[in-house]
Amino acid sequence: MPHYHFISGLPRSGSTLLAAILRQNPRFHGGMTSPVGSLFNAALAQMSAGSEFGAVVGVDQRRAVLRGLFTSFYESYPDEAVIFDTNRLWCTKLPALLDLFPEAKIIACVRNVAWVMDSIERLYRANPYENTRLFGNMQRSTVYNRLEGLAQHDQLVGFAWSALREAFYGEQAASMLLLDYDLLAQAPQKVLPLLYQFIGEPLFDHDFENVEYDAPQFDFQIGVEGLHRVRPKVEFQSRRTIIPPDLFEKYSQLSFWSDSAGSEAYVITAKPPEQGAAVLELKS
């Protein structure tokens, strides 16, 4: 059976970029958000209380069905493959995931929430002739309406933030690595060895000058061109925010993972340099 790991965390924080890099390794498979998370939720609902079948499906059967979703979906991959399944809801499912796959690791991609909001707002403005489905039925008349809506606990950013916070302080946090987008973009050659160390895999020589990934059909379906397009070269691009200063300040305050006290999760941090450039380290 393939080895399973999970990519989760905040939107617009490098999960597609990370998967695009990892899939250069011929043993690894990764990509944008997969449907397995939705299938997992739907199957669990049909086997739980409130369903007519809940009373006749035991715990062992539930485990077998849910594990079978992964086996069936990824059946074309060899037993030695390493599968990285991406979904923001995985942070809410750690007790089940780690019961099904005890050796699994969760890579949670994070980013200053203000820059997450800025990135989504840029996508919105770049598609002015499309009512993107990113916002659902929310009020979208001004940037204040749009960002406030995104931050609600059942919406794109708010749900992912709440799920991440739940996992970060939960009892399975030791199986989680928080990976900051800025560090990945600035120093991928230093970040990837630490990630390999965390998942216990032999290091692979990645090419950070030629990374490829795009999903134009999916992006067209939700009305956001370029949502999952990855630039060939991994690099950090400094820019000025396009959201008002008060909103930027407000959402910058939500990056709770900068203080890891009270959590057993692992983070990649920049160790202050004694001489020369800063050194990245894996820290719990």
C-alpha positions in Angstrom: 0.0 0.0 0.0 1.3 3.5 -0.8 2.5 5.7 2.0 0.1 8.6 2.7 0.8 12.1 3.9 -1.5 15.1 3.8 -1.2 18.7 2.7 -3.5 21.2 4.4 -3.5 24.7 5.9 -4.5 28.1 4.5 -5.5 28.9 1.0 -3.0 30.9 -1.2 -0.2 29.7 1.0 1.8 27.5 -1.3 0.1 24.1 -1.1 -0.1 23.8 -4.9 3.5 25.1 -5.2 4.7 22.5 -2.6 2.9 19.7 -4.4 4.4 20.8 -7.7 7.8 20.6 -6.3 7.3 17.3 -4.5 5.9 15.6 -7.6 9.3 16.0 -9.3 10.4 13.1 -7.2 9.4 10.0 -9.2 8.2 8.2 -6.0 5.9 11.1 -5.0 2.5 12.1 -6.2 0.8 15.4 -5.3 -1.4 18.0 -6.8 -4.2 20.5 -6.1 -7.1 19.8 -3.8 -8.3 16.2 -4.4 -11.9 15.0 -4.1 -11.0 12.4 -1.5 -11.8 14.8 1.4 -15.3 15.4 0.1 -15.8 11.6 -0.5 -14.5 11.0 3.1 -17.0 13.4 4.6 -19.9 12.0 2.5 -19.2 8.4 3.4 -18.7 9.2 7.1 -22.1 11.0 7.1 -23.8 8.0 5.7 -22.3 5.7 8.3 -22.9 8.0 11.3 -25.8 8.9 13.7 -28.6 10.6 11.8 -28.3 8.3 8.8 -30.6 5.3 8.5 -27.5 3.2 8.1 -25.5 4.5 11.1 -26.8 1.8 13.5 -25.8 -1.1 11.3 -22.2 0.0 10.4 -19.7 -0.7 13.0 -16.5 1.1 13.7 -14.3 -1.5 12.0 -16.5 -1.3 8.9 -16.2 2.5 8.9 -12.5 2.3 9.1 -12.4 -0.2 6.3 -14.7 1.9 4.1 -12.7 5.1 4.7 -9.4 3.5 4.1 -10.8 1.9 1.0 -11.5 5.4 -0.4 -7.8 6.1 -0.5 -7.0 2.6 -1.8 -9.5 2.9 -4.6 -8.7 6.4 -5.6 -4.9 5.8 -5.7 -5.0 2.2 -6.9 -2.9 3.0 -10.0 0.1 3.9 -7.9 2.7 1.3 -6.7 3.1 0.2 -3.1 6.3 2.1 -2.8 4.7 5.4 -3.8 4.3 8.3 -1.5 1.0 10.1 -1.9 0.4 13.7 -0.7 -3.3 14.3 -0.7 -4.3 17.9 -0.5 -7.4 19.3 1.2 -8.0 22.1 3.7 -10.4 19.9 5.7 -7.7 17.4 6.7 -6.8 19.6 9.6 -10.2 18.7 11.1 -9.8 15.0 10.6 -6.5 14.2 12.3 -7.9 11.7 14.8 -9.3 9.6 12.0 -6.4 10.1 9.6 -3.8 9.0 12.1 -5.9 6.1 13.2 -6.1 4.9 9.6 -2.5 5.8 8.7 -0.5 6.0 11.9 2.8 6.9 10.1 1.2 9.8 8.1 2.4 13.4 8.4 0.4 16.6 7.8 2.1 19.5 6.1 0.1 22.6 6.9 1.0 25.5 4.5 0.7 28.9 6.2 1.1 32.6 5.4 0.5 35.9 7.1 -3.3 36.0 6.8 -3.2 39.6 5.5 -1.2 38.4 2.5 -3.6 35.5 2.0 -6.4 38.1 1.8 -4.3 40.3 -0.5 -3.7 37.3 -2.8 -7.4 36.5 -3.1 -8.3 40.1 -3.7 -5.7 40.3 -6.5 -7.3 37.2 -8.2 -10.7 38.9 -7.8 -9.6 42.1 -9.5 -7.7 40.3 -12.2 -11.0 38.7 -13.3 -13.3 41.8 -13.4 -15.7 40.3 -15.9 -16.4 37.1 -13.9 -18.4 36.5 -10.7 -15.9 34.1 -9.3 -17.3 31.2 -7.1 -14.6 31.9 -4.5 -17.1 34.1 -2.7 -20.2 31.9 -3.1 -23.3 34.0 -2.3 -21.5 36.4 0.0 -21.8 40.2 -0.3 -18.9 41.3 -2.6 -19.6 44.9 -3.2 -16.4 46.3 -1.6 -13.1 44.9 -0.4 -14.4 45.3 3.2 -17.4 43.0 2.4 -15.3 40.5 0.5 -12.7 40.1 3.1 -15.1 40.0 6.0 -17.0 37.3 4.2 -13.9 35.3 3.5 -13.0 35.4 7.2 -16.3 33.9 8.4 -15.7 30.5 10.1 -17.6 28.6 7.3 -16.0 30.4 4.4 -12.8 30.0 2.4 -10.2 31.6 4.7 -12.1 31.4 8.0 -12.8 27.7 7.8 -9.2 26.9 6.9 -7.9 29.2 9.7 -10.2 27.6 12.3 -9.3 24.1 11.1 -5.6 24.9 11.3 -5.9 26.3 14.8 -7.8 23.2 16.0 -5.1 20.9 14.7 -2.2 23.1 15.9 -3.4 22.9 19.5 -4.8 19.4 19.3 -3.5 16.1 20.6 -2.2 15.0 17.2 -0.1 18.2 16.6 3.2 16.3 16.8 2.4 14.8 13.4 2.1 18.2 11.9 4.6 20.5 10.2 3.8 24.1 9.6 5.4 25.4 6.4 5.5 29.2 5.8 5.0 30.2 2.2 7.6 33.0 2.5 10.3 30.6 3.6 9.5 28.1 0.9 9.6 30.8 -1.8 12.8 32.4 -0.4 14.8 29.3 0.3 13.3 26.1 -1.2 16.8 24.5 -1.2 16.9 24.8 2.6 13.3 24.0 3.3 12.9 20.8 1.3 15.6 18.9 3.2 13.9 19.7 6.5 10.6 18.5 5.1 12.2 15.3 3.9 13.6 14.9 7.4 10.2 15.3 8.9 8.5 12.7 6.7 11.5 10.3 7.0 12.2 10.0 3.3 15.6 10.0 1.5 16.4 13.4 0.0 15.8 14.1 -3.7 17.6 16.7 -5.8 14.7 19.0 -6.9 15.0 21.5 -9.7 13.6 24.8 -8.4 14.2 26.6 -11.7 11.7 24.4 -13.6 8.6 23.7 -11.6 5.4 22.9 -13.5 1.8 22.8 -12.5 -1.5 24.2 -13.9 -5.2 23.2 -13.7 -6.9 25.6 -16.2 -10.1 23.5 -16.6 -10.7 23.5 -12.8 -9.9 27.2 -12.5 -12.2 28.1 -15.4 -15.0 26.2 -13.7 -14.9 28.4 -10.6 -14.2 31.6 -12.6 -10.6 32.4 -11.4 -8.1 32.1 -14.2 -4.6 31.2 -13.0 -5.7 30.1 -9.5 -3.5 26.9 -9.6 -0.9 28.0 -12.1 2.6 27.7 -10.7 5.5 29.8 -12.0 8.4 27.8 -13.3 11.0 29.4 -11.0 10.5 29.2 -7.2 11.3 32.7 -5.9 9.9 35.3 -3.5 8.4 38.3 -5.2 8.1 41.4 -3.0 5.2 43.6 -3.6 3.0 46.3 -2.2 -0.4 45.2 -0.8 -3.5 46.3 -2.6 -5.8 46.1 0.4 -6.4 49.1 2.7 -3.9 49.5 5.6 -6.5 49.0 8.3 -7.6 45.7 6.8 -3.9 44.6 6.3 -3.2 45.4 10.0 -6.4 43.6 11.1 -5.7 40.3 9.4 -1.9 40.4 10.2 -2.9 39.8 13.8 -4.3 36.3 13.0 -1.0 34.5 12.5 -1.2 32.6 15.8 1.5 30.0 14.8 4.3 32.5 15.2 4.1 31.6 18.9 4.3 27.8 19.2 3.9 27.7 23.0 1.2 25.3 23.9 1.5 23.2 20.7 3.6 20.1 19.8 3.5 20.9 16.1 6.8 21.3 14.2 7.6 24.5 12.4 10.5 25.5 10.1 12.0 28.7 11.5 14.8 31.0 10.5 17.5 30.8 13.2 19.1 34.2 13.8 22.5 34.3 11.9 25.7 34.5 13.8 27.7 35.1 10.7 26.2 35.4 7.2 22.7 34.3 6.1 20.1 32.9 8.5 19.9 29.1 9.0 16.6 27.3 8.8 15.8 24.7 11.4 13.1 22.2 12.2 11.7 23.0 15.6 8.9 21.7 17.8 
